[in-house]
Amino acid sequence: MKKLIQMIFSGEMYFTLFLTAGIFKSNFNWFPLDITILFFILTAIVILKRLFLKPKIYIAQFFAILLMLLIVALMLLTYTYAPKTSYALTKTVSFIIFSFGSFVFSLFLFSYNLKKIQKFFEVFVLVSTLLSIIAIIEYFYPNQFLSVGLNTGIVIGLARAVGISCIINLSYFLISNKEIRIKILCLSSLLLNISALILTASRMAIISVVISWILLIFLSTKIKNKKIYVDKNTKIIVPIFIFVIAFTIYLYIIGAFDKILFRTTVLINESNGGTSLNGRFDRYETALHMFIDKPIFGNGIGSFSYVYGGVTASEYPHNIFLEVISEMGLIGLIGLLFLIMYVIYRYIKINTDKSYETMKLSVSILLISLFLFLSVNSSGDLVENRIFFAILGLIISYSISFRLDDKKL
């Protein structure tokens, strides 16, 4: 009980709720403060406290912040010539608070101790599993309980959260020397996550999870003397897939599969919808034309919405790289690529063979990064994809925890 209370009132919990608040905050409209801001403040307080107790800043952290500040500076530069709309200002401020904030939080919340990253994953799975349970209840009993957006169609955040939880659970189950009780908990949580993910009918999230699982199976196999050896834990994937097939058939019988079929039909046939294939091609084409028109500095932050629809509401190309080159040009793309390449450089230096636990964390981080990379290139904008920047910061923290360098400022 004490451990559970400590987990609930921890920086890792506050940060998880900050990253996922958009999924459930509509239930707390009565609260005087936006709960995203609330958990932002609580996370910041925990980090400041930890920095006060252990005032360490590594060069790797400092350099990573400089790279992220470069992106912020370029964004502010493009704002000077962007269409003067309220959305341009809102997007700039939101990116600085939420995306930049998520990155910096990850840099300092998890550094110095691998157990903090492991605790964050455990908390994230706990929260995502609770969200999965709420989603299942919401599907069968709409408007009778808390809402996570399942019946409103705003399910991108939910799909990503449960998708990440699917990856963590399966990674922990396959690559772990933990006792059977932990494996049973991971499997139970995984089945709930899969159920919720199917109910969201989020096509790209489902595809991304499947791709990540295939890679995980590949990492769990060895070829020796022309024979393929599969980790004994990997065999559990077979009954998991059987469950998925059975649950899918059940959804089809009760009519839930109509939503997935409808979204697939829309993907192929709809001509102007943002969620359709044709609609996305229209956005890709618009973004590329904007880049060709102003390739170096772009058209300014928030300009895609203005050019694409002539509106000031949130519109984006459904691809983070196209979003950057259309609004911030080559200078913005170079800044983003510098950050990503530095994170990759830090990750490949990590020795993942130290123990089962470090291997489990390394594989989980790799697969989550792959999942989010596929996600940011299919939906969401620079602000909505703040969890992507959080994972980039987490990888830097992970590398520092291995004491790859003891250089401090």
VEXTOR-898097 format. One record per residue: residue in one letter; x, y, z negated of N, C-alpha, C in turn. Coordinates in pm, whole numbers, plus 50000, padded with zeros to 5 digits. Atoms other than C-alpha are relative to their C-alpha. Example, Ala and Ser with C-alpha at 12.3 -4.5 7.8 and 13.67 -1.06 7.14 Angstrom:
<guzas>
A500894988150000512304955049220500905012050000;S499184988150006513674989449286499235010949927;
</guzas>
This chain:
<guzas>
M500824987950000500005000050000500865012650000;K499114988450007502825024049912500645002750135;K499374998549869504505017350247499015005850100;L501034994949909501225024050430499775014849978;I500204985850032500725057250249501185008350050;Q498814993049951504305067450329499995001250152;M500084999849854503695058650693498985010550047;I501054990649961500495079250709500475014449984;F499534986450026502105110150555501495001250034;S498604999549955505305109050760500125008650124;G499764992149880506875129951031499694992150126;E500285008449884506555100551270498504999450028;M501455000049982502785099551210499535013550054;Y500414986749953502395137251253500375001850147;F499564998349862504395136051576499164991550094;T500865008649919502365106751711498635006450020;L501314993549990499125125151634500085012750084;F499804988249914500535156551799499994995850147;L499925004649862501275136752117498664994750052;T501265006449958497865119552122498765008049963;A501154992350051495645147151978498965002950107;G500934997049892494115154852317498964989250022;I500925011349980492445120652313498785001149910;F501085000850099490365125552001499635013549938;K500234987450072490405162551909498605005750021;S501374995249980486905168252052499104996449882;N500775003850118485655150851736500215009649884;F499654991150110487175178351524499835014750038;N500274986249962485745209651684499585008549881;W500424992850121484425218751340501195005149919;F498834996050077487965222151207500455013950043;P499684986149964489075258751192501255001950086;L498764999149922492425251351361500064988550098;D499815010649902493125232151680500934989449940;I499215010150070494415198751548501334997150070;T498705001449932497135197651815501005009549937;I499144990150066498555229351662500294995849857;L499825004550138498025214951314501124989749990;F498975010550005500135183951385501345005150052;F498764993449956502675205651569500695006549880;I499454993150117503135226251252500514990049897;L499595010150099503285195651024501294993050044;T498785006349950505905179251247501195009349986;A498934990150011507955211151254500485001349856;I499644998950142507865213250873500884988349958;V499225012050034509155177450839501405001050058;I498684999049936511985183851086500865010449930;L499254989550070513025216150913500484995049865;K499615005750130513055197750580501174990550017;R498925009649977515255170050721501305007150040;L498814992449961517615195350879500605007349881;F499524993250121517835213750548500784990349912;L499335010050083518755181650366501254994550067;K498845004949924521125169950640500235009350119;P499804990049894522235200350841501034995750104;K499105004949895523785181451131499385002750137;I500414998349861523535191751494501144994950088;Y498985005949914525435170351745500075007550133;I499794993449871526875183852067499024994650104;A500955006049906524665159352259498635006649988;Q501274993250021521595175552104500055014250055;F499844986149956522885210552172499995000850153;F499934999949854523665202352536498644996850061;A501345003649950520255186052586499045011849989;I500854988250017518525216952446500335010650104;L499604990449898520545238852682499404996550136;L500585004349873519365218152979498505002750004;M501444997450005515755220852865499735015150002;L500144985449998516195258252802500225005550141;L499794996049860517465261053160498694998950077;I501295001749933514135247453281499025010949955;V500874989450052512275271853054500375013550061;A499534987349943514415300953181499585001250146;L500414999949859513725291353543498505001950012;M501454998249999510025289253464499635014649973;L500254985850030510075324053311500385008850119;L499594992549881511935336453618498924999450107;T501035001449896509305322453853498695006849961;Y501224993250045506565337753639499985014650046;T499924985949961507795372353742499435002550139;Y500564998149865506665366454102498854990350029;A501155008949984503885341054044498725008250013;P501294993049998500255350554118499595003949859;K500314995050134499165371753825498624995249956;T501245006150050496535348553684500194996249854;S499935004050141495685339453328500554985949987;Y499525013850006496465303153410501534999450004;A498534999949992500095311353500500605002749863;L499514996850134500625326853157499714988549904;T500375011150088498755298752980500914988050022;K499155011549969500795272153158501425002049948;T498644997150047504095289153074500094998749849;V499995000550147503275293552706499774985749952;S500305013850040501815258352681501204990950021;F498825008349975504925242952837501055002449892;I498994996850102507195261152592499614993949865;I500435005150131505105250952290499934984849999;F500305014350006504065215652381501084991250065;S499025008749932506515201052636501415002349945;F498694996950058509655219052517500024996149853;G500105003750141508465214152159500114985049979;S499935014650011507975176652211501424995050019;F498625003949973511485173652352500905002949880;V499174996150113513115192452065499644991949875;F500425008250114511055173951804500644986250006;S499415013349985512275140651944501495000149974;L498554999150021515875152551933500374999549853;F499634998650141515795159651561499224990949906;L500815008450089513035137551420500584986149984;F499555014050002514725104551506501504998249989;S498545001250000518455112151502500524994849866;Y499245004550117520935096651259499534986549944;N500505012350061518815065751187499104992550098;L500805008049907517555038251420498664996049940;K501255004150065514905029051163498895010250023;K501024989749975513155062251230499344997750136;I500585002949868512705052951597499104987849992;Q500805012050017511465018651500498695003349927;K501194995950074509055034651253499045007750092;F500834992549906507805058351525499254990550092;F500675009849914507055028751754498894992749924;E501025007050081505205010951474498795009149976;V501104990450022503165042251397499225002150129;F500674997849871502435047651767499094988250033;V500835011949976501155011851797498785000249909;L501124999350095499005016551485498945009750049;V500954989949952497415048451620499324995650129;S500565004449871496965034251971499034988449982;T500915011150026495355002851832498685005049942;L501234993950053492885023651631499215006850111;L500674993849886492135043551947499374989550091;S500565010949919491615010652132498704994849940;I501215004750068489094999151872498865010050019;I501034989749980487245032351896499494999850143;A500405000449859487245029752277499054988450027;I500865011849982485724994852265498625002549939;I501284996750065483055006552019499245010450082;E500654989549922482375037452231499374994450127;Y500555005849877481845016152540498674993049973;F501205007750029479274993352380498935008049926;Y500954991750076477695019852155500325014850023;P499684986149969478075053652329499255009849912;N500584989050079477445085252127499564995749861;Q500355004850133477155064751808501175000849902;F498805000250083480685068451679500945010850051;L499014990649949483845088351737500224997850149;S499785000949856484725095752099501485001650034;V498634998549949488035090752279499975002750150;G500124995749861486755103052615499614989250098;L500295011249910485735069252754498785002950087;N501234997449924482285081452860499995013750067;T499904987049933483445115752977500884999450124;G499115001449884485945102753232501385005749977;I498684994250029488875120753065500794989549922;V499395011650064490885089552996501504998750026;I498585001049967494405097153119500844998349874;G499245000750125495735103252768499814986849929;L500295012850065494015072452627500704988650072;A499375010649922495275050352910501514999749978;R498554999550022498845062152857500374995249861;A499705004050138498735057452481499904984949983;V500165014550017497385021952495500944992550093;G499035006349911499665014352791501374999049934;I498745000250073502725023952587499954989849887;S500165009750109501385003552296500074985750052;C499905013349937500994973352529501464996150018;I498585002749973504664976152622500764997349870;I499315001850128505874979952263499634986649938;N500455012650060503774950852141500614987850068;L499475011649929504894926952412501524999249985;S498544999950020508544937752379500364994849862;Y499735004550136508444932652004499714985249984;F500365014250011506774898952047501064991150065;L499085008549925509224885552304501445001249952;I498604997850037512464901052183500065003949853;S500004997450143512354897951809500234987149924;N499825011650089513424874651531499145001449875;K500884997650115510634886651304499164987649969;E500815011350043508414862751112498714999250080;I501195002849919505304847751265498875009849970;R501064990550037503044871951074500085012650086;I499824988149918504514901451265499624997150144;K500325003549862504174883251595498484999150021;I501465000949991500494876251525499385014050003;L500494986250000499914913151447500245006550136;C499684994449869501664923051771499054994650106;L500885006249902499574898551971498575005049986;S501364995050024496304909851810499855014350050;S500024986249953497124946251875500065000650152;L499865000349855498144937852231498684996950069;L501285003749939494804921452309499005011449992;L500874988350012492934951852177500425010950098;N499494990049906495174974752384499614996750144;I500365004449865494564954352699498525002450026;S501454998049986490814955452641499685014750025;A500264985749985490824993352601500545005150133;L499414995649874493114997852902499114996450118;I500915004149893490754978153125498755008850000;L501214991750010487784998452996500225014150053;T499744986649947489495031053094499925000250152;A500005001049853489615018653457501055009350061;S498924991449952492795039253490500934991750088;R499305008549904494325024453803501515000249983;M498544999050003497865037653779500554995149867;A499535004750130498175030453407500054984849997;I500035014649996497154994253463501124994650087;I498935004349910499534990553757501375001849934;S498714997150064502385006553559500304990049889;V499815009950106501854982953265500394986550061;V499695012849935501874952753498501435000050052;I498634999049950505104964653663501004999049885;S499115000450117506694969953320500074985949943;W500025013850050505624935153210500814990850090;I499225008349907507094919553524501495002049976;L498594997350030510394936853449500404993749868;L499715006150130510204924753088500194984950014;I499845014449976509704888853206501344997250067;F498715001549931512684893053437501165001249901;L498944998150100514794905753146500054988549900;S500075011150096513664875652940500424986750062;T499575012349933514964850353194501505000250026;K498595001549969518454837353258500174989250106;I499695009949896519914818853556501364994149969;K498765007050034522544792853472500024986550070;N499845012649926523834764053684498834997750096;K501075000449900521214772253949498654996249940;K501275002550067518454767853691499525012849932;I500584988150062516094794253558499504996449860;Y500405002350139515704795453180499145011749953;V500934989850047512754814253032499964999649848;D500104999250145512694826452673498714993449953;K501175007550047510334804552472498825009049967;N501104990950033508344834852358499275004950124;T500594995049878507734844652720498814991550044;K501085009049960505444814552762498645004849951;I501274995150054502804832752555499305009150100;I500604991249901502254855752854498904992850078;V501005007849926500324827653025498625000949934;P501334998550062497484826752766499525014449995;I500404985949999497534864752756499335003350133;F500594997449869496874866253129498664992750015;I501275007349997494154839753087498925008149929;F500954991650073492524862352828499585011950086;V500304988449916492774892153064499014996250110;I500905004549894491124872453344498604997349944;A501295003150061488364859853112499275012849960;F500624987550042487754894752972499535008050121;T500384993049878487664909253323498714994250057;I501235006549954485034883653425498815004349913;Y501064995750092483014893053115499575014350032;L500324986149965483254930053206499185000650129;Y500735000249873482064922153556498554995749979;I501355005150026479064902753424499125010749935;I500814990050072477934931053193499945013350074;G500094987949919478484957453462501115010049979;A498924990450026481574974253321500975000850116;F499065000349888483554964053625499565009250113;D500504990849897481344986653837500815012950001;K499234987650009483375016153710501334998750073;I498725002149933486655001353831499804999150151;L500285001449858485114991854167499655013650062;F500374986749951483635026754202501245008750018;R498794991949992486985043254128500904995350115;T499215005149889488685020454380499405004450133;T500674995449879486085029254643500265014850024;V499714985749991486565066154568501425002350048;L498594998749963490315061654601500184998950151;I499825002649857489865049354958499175009550085;N500954993549911486855068255089499805015049979;E500354986050027486415102054918500965009350072;S499174991449915487685130655130500645011649925;N499474987950064488215159354890500244998749851;G499865001250145488255145354537501434998949957;G498645000350050491375150354330500454986249959;T499625013450043491255114354215500044990250116;S500025009049885490935100154567501335000150071;L498775000849922493685089154802500125011850094;N499984988749908492725115355061500195013149926;G499864987850079492375141754793501425002149953;R498614998850046495855134254663500935003250116;F499194996749883497315134955011499865014850034;D500214985749978495755169555049500895008249906;R499194992950099497535180254732501494998750032;Y498595001949963500835164954840500365009150117;E499744991749881500555182955173500095014749962;T499964986050045499785216155003501305003049928;A498764998050075502745212154767501215000650093;L498885000149906505115203855054500025012650085;H500074987449923503885233755257500495011749916;M499534989350090504485256154956501514999649986;F498545001550011508005242154923500695004750127;I499414995849872508745247255293499945015150015;D500174985549990507425282755269501025007549914;K499044993750091509645291654970500824989149932;P499295011850049512185263654923500945002449882;I498974997750102514715280054690499385003049864;F500544995650128512715297454419498534996249978;G501385004150016509225283954482499035011750002;N501064989949994505945302754469499625005749864;G500294995050134505925308454095499184990249919;I500685009550089504655289253796498495002150006;G501464999349994500935281153816499455003450136;S500464995749867500805290254186499284989050077;F500655010749925499695255954306498485000949986;S501454998750021496245260654150499425010950087;Y500474988449924495925294254320499984997150150;V499895002849856497065282054663499054988850041;Y500795011849962495245248654660498505002749996;G501444998350014491855259354535499545014349989;G500384986250017491965296854501499375002649866;V500574998750133491135292554135501125001449899;T498994998550105492875299253809499954988449902;A500075011750087491885266153650501174990750029;S498885009249987494325237553606499834990950122;E499915008949886495105221253941501474996550018;Y498615004149985498245201354016500104989150106;P499855009549888499685178554288499924985349961;H499975013850050499475147154071501374993650022;N498625004849989503245143954100500895011049943;I499274989750072505595161953864501115006250084;F498924994649917508385165654120499465009250109;L500634991149903506075180054385499515012749932;E500434988250075504685203254120501175009649979;V498824991650027508175215754035500505006750127;I499434993849879509375221154394499045009950063;S500964990549942506145238554497499955012949921;E500124988150084506135262554202501355006149961;M498704995150045509825265154105501124997450100;G499035001949893511585254454425501144990649964;L498845008650021514945237254447500685002849867;I499344997050127516275255554143499314992949884;G500735007250104513535240453928500244985150007;L499775014349983514025205854075501394996149951;I498635002850045517775207254013500085000249848;G500014999350146517175217853653499394987649938;L500665012050052514775188853594500864987650022;L499165011749970517095163653764501244999749912;F498864999450091520055175653555499634993949864;L500465005150129518055168353240499814984850005;I500265014449988516925133953360501304992150015;M498745007149979520415124053477500834999549872;Y499265000050126521935134153144499414989749904;V500665010050085519365112852960500394985950045;I499605013249948520145083153188501444996949963;Y498595001750036523865088353126500154995849854;R499935003550142523315087052750499484985849976;Y500595013350022521165055752776500944988850043;I499175011049949523565035052986501274998149918;K498835001650086526345041052732499694991949874;I500405006950123524365023352459500324985150011;N499745014450008525504988652357498754993249946;T501285006050039522254968852352500154986049943;D499805013950043523814935852243500364998849852;K499605000450141524404944851879499134990549918;S500915008450077521334926951743498674998950072;Y501345001349944517804915751820499255013349990;E500754987750023516474948151674500395010950099;T499564989749905518614971051891499604996250142;M500425004449867517864950052198498515002750020;K501444997749994514144952352118499705014850024;L500204985749982514324990152087500435004550139;S499484995949870516424993852401499074995950113;V500915004849896514094972552612498685007749995;S501254992350014511014990452473500155013950059;I499764986449949512505024552551500124999950152;L499845001149855513495013552902498654998350069;L501295002849937510035000052983499025011549983;I500864988350021508225029852829500405011150096;S499514989849906510415053053038499534997050141;L500495004049867509525033253352498515002650012;F501454998050000505835033953262499665014850014;L500294985649996505875071653204500485006350130;F499514994749872507965078353516498964997550110;L501055003049903505305060953724498775008549974;S501194992350037502595079653534500125014650041;V499854985749969504025114653580500025002550150;N500034998549855504205108053953498664995850059;S501345003449952500535099353972498925008949939;S501014991550061498725122953735500635008849892;G499524991050104499105151253488500955010550054;D499064989549960501155183053506501105001249895;L498864998350089504195196553322499595001049853;V500484998650138502105203753013499374987049951;E500695012450039499915172653006500974988349984;N499015010850008503015150953049501055002449893;R499024997150104504645162652729500564987449934;I499485012450057504985126752610501204994950081;F498855003549917507395121652902501245007249949;F498864992450054509635149152764500354995249860;A499745005550133509245134252417500884987650009;I499205012149983510665101152542501425003550045;L498654995749960513575119152710500805004349878;G499324995850123514415135352377500294988249909;L499815011850084513975102152197501224991950046;I498845007549949516565085752425501305006649956;I498814992950050519095112752332500214996749852;S499915003450142518315106351965500484985749980;Y499625014150007518675069052020501514998350022;S498565001049972522145073352169500835005849887;I499284994050112523225095951883500004990549881;S500105009450112522025069851633501034988950009;F498955010149983524605046051778501395005849973;R498734993150027527295071551685500944999050120;L499164999949881528485073252042501055011049991;D499024989550027530155105151934499675006049864;D500194994050131530645120651595500255015150004;K499734985849985531115155451734498775008049960;K501104991750049528995180851552500365014650022;L499774985549989528575218151588500385005649864;
</guzas>
